[in-house]
Amino acid sequence: QVHLVESGGGLVQAGGSLRLSCTASRRPFSPNSIGWYRQAPGKQREWVARITSGGNSVYPDSVKGRFTIFRDSSTNTVYPQMNSLKPEDTAVYYCNLIEVVSGQQTDYWGQGTQVTVSS
C-alpha cells in the first residue's frame, strides 16, 4: 500500500506560477510512473503530466511548454511546476502512481489539491 499526499495548491492570478508536490509514503517499486490529473467542476478528469521511474516525462498539448514535471527520488516526491497559468487551469489536481510488480499494475491516488487561477 502507498499513500500519496499532495500539497501546493492555492489561488494565483492568470500568468502566475504554482508548484505542486506529491509525496509517496514509501519508495515506489520500479518500474513505475507518477502522473498528475485535474478535474474541473462538471468536467471529466484530464491528464496533465506523467513521469516514469526512468525520468521520461510526457504532457498533453493543453499544458506543453507551460508545465514541467520532475521527481526527487531521495524524498519520493514528484513536483509539477506550472507556469503561465490560465483561468481554464482551475481544477482539483490529483497525483496518481502506477506500479508494476510481477506484471500486475496497481494504481494509487492522492486526495487532491485545489488550484484556482483568477483572471
VEXVEXMAR-867087 format. One line per 3 residues: number of its first residue (from 1); their letters; for each residue x, y, z of C-alpha. Coordinates in steps of 0.1 Angstrom, whole numbers, plus 5000, padded with zeros to 4 digits. Layout:
// residues N
NUM	A	X Y Z ~ ...
//
This chain:
// residues 119
1	QVH	5000 5000 5000 ~ 5011 5035 4992 ~ 4997 5068 5004
4	LVE	5001 5099 4983 ~ 4999 5133 4998 ~ 4996 5164 4976
7	SGG	5002 5199 4985 ~ 5009 5233 4970 ~ 4976 5243 4956
10	GLV	4961 5277 4961 ~ 4949 5309 4944 ~ 4970 5326 4918
13	QAG	4965 5352 4892 ~ 4965 5344 4855 ~ 5000 5344 4842
16	GSL	5014 5333 4876 ~ 5030 5301 4887 ~ 5025 5273 4912
19	RLS	5045 5243 4922 ~ 5025 5213 4935 ~ 5041 5183 4952
22	CTA	5031 5147 4957 ~ 5049 5126 4983 ~ 5046 5089 4985
25	SRR	5047 5071 5019 ~ 5073 5047 5006 ~ 5097 5043 4977
28	PFS	5077 5031 4947 ~ 5087 4998 4932 ~ 5102 5001 4897
31	PNS	5091 5003 4871 ~ 5066 5030 4879 ~ 5052 5062 4867
34	IGW	5037 5092 4886 ~ 5012 5114 4869 ~ 4990 5144 4876
37	YRQ	4954 5147 4866 ~ 4929 5175 4871 ~ 4892 5178 4873
40	APG	4872 5209 4869 ~ 4836 5211 4881 ~ 4813 5194 4856
43	KQR	4842 5181 4835 ~ 4859 5147 4832 ~ 4892 5141 4848
46	EWV	4920 5152 4825 ~ 4957 5140 4824 ~ 4982 5169 4826
49	ARI	5017 5153 4831 ~ 5034 5120 4838 ~ 5070 5110 4846
52	TSG	5084 5075 4846 ~ 5109 5060 4871 ~ 5134 5064 4843
55	GNS	5129 5101 4842 ~ 5109 5103 4809 ~ 5081 5129 4810
58	VYP	5051 5135 4788 ~ 5025 5162 4786 ~ 4993 5168 4766
61	DSV	4992 5197 4742 ~ 4970 5217 4766 ~ 4999 5222 4791
64	KGR	5030 5215 4770 ~ 5055 5243 4773 ~ 5038 5256 4805
67	FTI	5040 5226 4829 ~ 5072 5207 4838 ~ 5072 5176 4860
70	FRD	5102 5164 4878 ~ 5109 5139 4906 ~ 5132 5137 4936
73	SST	5138 5100 4943 ~ 5155 5108 4976 ~ 5122 5121 4991
76	NTV	5098 5100 4970 ~ 5083 5133 4957 ~ 5071 5145 4923
79	YPQ	5067 5182 4915 ~ 5047 5197 4887 ~ 5059 5232 4880
82	MNS	5030 5251 4865 ~ 5038 5284 4847 ~ 5018 5309 4827
85	LKP	4986 5297 4844 ~ 4953 5304 4828 ~ 4918 5305 4843
88	EDT	4910 5273 4825 ~ 4937 5256 4846 ~ 4914 5259 4876
91	AVY	4906 5225 4889 ~ 4914 5200 4916 ~ 4947 5184 4909
94	YCN	4953 5147 4917 ~ 4985 5127 4919 ~ 4985 5091 4905
97	LIE	5011 5064 4910 ~ 5012 5033 4888 ~ 5034 5005 4900
100	VVS	5040 4973 4880 ~ 5050 4944 4902 ~ 5053 4909 4887
103	GQQ	5034 4920 4857 ~ 5005 4934 4877 ~ 4996 4970 4876
106	TDY	4983 4989 4907 ~ 4971 5024 4908 ~ 4972 5048 4937
109	WGQ	4956 5082 4940 ~ 4961 5112 4963 ~ 4933 5132 4978
112	GTQ	4936 5162 4955 ~ 4946 5198 4959 ~ 4927 5228 4946
115	VTV	4942 5252 4921 ~ 4923 5284 4913 ~ 4935 5308 4887
118	SS	4918 5342 4887 ~ 4915 5363 4856
//
